[in-house]
Amino acid sequence: MRGLGPALFLLAAALAAPGLACDYPGGPPDAQEVRAEGDGVTWAYFSNATEVYGHGVLGDAIEARALRAETPLTGPCESMAYLDEMSVFEDVTPRIADVTGDGLNDVVVIETRMDAGASLAVYGMADGKFVKIAATPYIGRSYRWLAPAGIADFNRDGVKDVAYVETPHIGGILRIWSFKGGIARELASEPGYSNHRIGQNFITGGVRDCGRGPELVLPDAGWRQTRLAWLYGDVIEGAVLAEDAEPETIEKALECP
């Protein structure tokens, strides 16, 4: 649905918003809610659609100003993060996972400052409030974006980490970050990867575990190969899986042999 004209996107956004106990502006036309079991956040959704940024990396210039969440004790009226006038959520779907290791589900999102580009942010519950817990540094320039690649325990310390490709359209760098204890710490990085093409409202590739621990399946930076990447100590190692990066090749690679 990305690509609707300005006259239609507000109506589509309103219809897309889930029917919950409180009223609030809808998110971008293709914003998707996500649900999860467990403690902490059990539902998340982008709302308050805006065209203020104008980057359009996901197919249009419609982003979100607010992130809504539900927990067993709070609803989307109480559990909301609203960004300042310089920031947007340049994302489609929030990701729910416990990445801090406290046993409570967090929300992982792409948060962008108009003058500094994208960062990867983690929101969650603290002292009964829904707040930003930690974030990676902003890339440093306007119109610079990152694409999450997968959430898994890459360093095998018992807490899930987050991998993303920074600037996947202009020489992407694969980075893996830990947010254990609510502290953002980069574990490793490696150039030469991608997982998104400009205008697409989805991210290519993901994580598999075929008995050797979590591995990322991603295109190379030129979209000529399908590659496998994993964390070994403080280094990202890799291997070529196929000499093409066609969608069916990547989907097949995500399945264990």
N, C-alpha and C positions, 0 to 999 in steps of 0.2 A: 504493500500500500504506500510505501514511500514514493514521493513524487507527486502527491496530490497538490493542486493549486491552493493558494492562500485562502480562497473563499471556501474551500471544502475541508481543510485539515482540522479546523476547530470543531466542526460537526463530527467528523470521524473520530477525533480524540475523545469527545464527550461520550460517544457511543461505545468506545473501546474501554472506558473506565469501568471496572467491576462495580456491581451494585452493592455497596457496603453501607454501613450505618451512618456515615457522614458524607457530606457533599464536598467535592473538590474538583478543580479543573482536570481534565484528562491529559494524558501524555501524548507523545508523538503518535501519528496514526498507526504505526505497527509496533508500538510498545507492548511488550508481553509481560504478564504477571508470572511469577514463579512461586512455587510452594515447596515446603520441605517439612519433614518430621523432626522431632526433637525439641530441645529447649532453645531459648533465645528466639531469633527471628524465624517465623514459620511461613511468612508471605512477604513479597516485596514487589513494588511496581513504580515505574517512573510516572510523574504527573506534571502538571503545569507546563504544557508545551509552549515553546517560544521559538521565534525565528531570529533572535537577536545576534547570533554568532555568524551564521552564513558560510560555514565551512563546507558543508554538504558531502563529507567523506562517505557517509552511509547512504547516499542516493538523493538526499534533499537537505534543506537547511533548517529542518525542524528538530530541535533538541528538547531537553527537559530541564526545568529549573528545580524540581523537587523529587525526592525519593521517599516513598511511603513504605511503611513496614507494619507487620502485625506480630505480636508475641502472644503467648498464652494469657498475659495480663494486660496488654495494651492493644489498641486498634490503630488504624491509619491516621486518625485525627491526632492522637497523642504522639505517635512514633513517626515523625516526619523530619527530614533534613531539607531545609530550603536554602539554596545558594544565593550568594550576593550577586549584584548586578554585573560583575565581571566574569561570572562562572556559569557553566552548564554541565549537565551530564550528557556527554557525547557518546551515547550508548543506546542499545536496544533493549537488552534484557539483563536485569540484575542477576548475580550469581550468589546462591546461599551456600555457605560452608563454614565450618569452624576452622578459621585459619590462625586464630590467636592461641588455641590450645586450652581454653578455659572451660570447655564443655558446652559452650553456648554458640548457636549458629550466628555467624556474621554475614554481612552483605558486601560483595566485592563488585566495584563499579569503575567505569572510566569517568573521571572528573577533569574538566578542561577549564583553564583560565584563558580568556581571550588574548591576553598579552604574553602568555607563557606556554601554551600548548597543553597537552594531556598529562595526567598522572593516573596511577592506579590507587584507588582509595578503598579503605575498609571501614565500614560503618557497623555499629553494633550497640548493644545495651550496656550502659555503665551507670550505676546508681539510679536505676529505674528510668534513665533517659536514653533516647536513640541519638547517638553522637558519632562523629568521625573519630575512629580510634587511631588510625595510622594511615600514612600514604607515602608513595614514592615521590621523589622530587619531580616537579614539572619538567617536561623535556627542555623548555627554555625559549621557545619561539612560537609565535602564533601559527596556527594551521599545521601543527605537528601533532601526530596522533599515535596511539598505541593500540594493539589488538590482543586481548587476553588469549592465551593458547591452551591453558589447562590448569586445573587445581588438583594437586596430589602431594603425597609426602615424598618429594624428590630426594631429600637428604636423609630420609629414614630416621628421623629423630622423634617420630610419633605425632608430629603436628603437620597438617597440610600446608604446602607452600603454593605460590602462584607464579606461573610462567606467562610471559607476554612477549610479543614482538614489537619493539619500538620502531617507529617509522617504517612500517611494512611495505610502503610504496617506493621508498628511496634508500635502498640499502639497509634492509631491516637487521636489527640486532636482537637476538633472543636473550632475554634476561629472566632469571629465576630469583624470586624474593621470598624471604621468610618474614612472617608477621607474628612469630611466637612471642607471647607475653605482651602483645600490643606494640612491639618495636619493629619498625621496618628495617630489614637488613638484606642487602643484595648478596646472594650466594654465589652467583656466577653469571657470565655473559659471553656471548659468542656471535660474531657477525655472520651474515650470509643466509638469513632465513626470511620468509614472509608467511603470511596467512590471511591476507586480505587484499582485494583489488578495489580501487576507488569506484564508488557507486554501488557496491554490493551491500545489502543489509544483513549479511551473515559473515561468519568467520570460518575459514577453512581449516580442517585438521582437528587435532585433539590429542587426548591421552589414551594410551592402552597399557595394560599390564599383562604380559604373557608369561609370568612366573619369574621374571628377572627384576621386578620392580617397575615403577612407572616410567614410560617412554613417551616422548612427544612425536607425533607424526605430522610433518609440516612440509610445504613446498620450500625449495631453496629460493633465494632472493630473486632469481631470474625466472622462476616458475618453469624450469626445465627438468627438475628432478623432484621425486618424493623422497624426503630424508627422514631418518630416525635420529632423535637426540635424547640424551639422558645425562643426569648429573653424576659425576664420579669425583668424589672429594669436593674440591672447589673449582672443578673444570667441567664444562659441557663437552661431552664427546658425541660423535655422530657417525652415521653410516648412510650410504645411498641404498634405498629400497627399490627404486625404479627410475628408469631414464625418461620419465614424463611426470607431469603433475596434474593429470586429468582428474576430474572429480571422482570418477569410478575407481581409479587407481588409489586415491587417498582413502576413500571409504573402505576399500578392501584391505588396505594396510592397517586400518584401525582395528580390524578383526585379527585375533591371534591365529597363527598358522595351525 
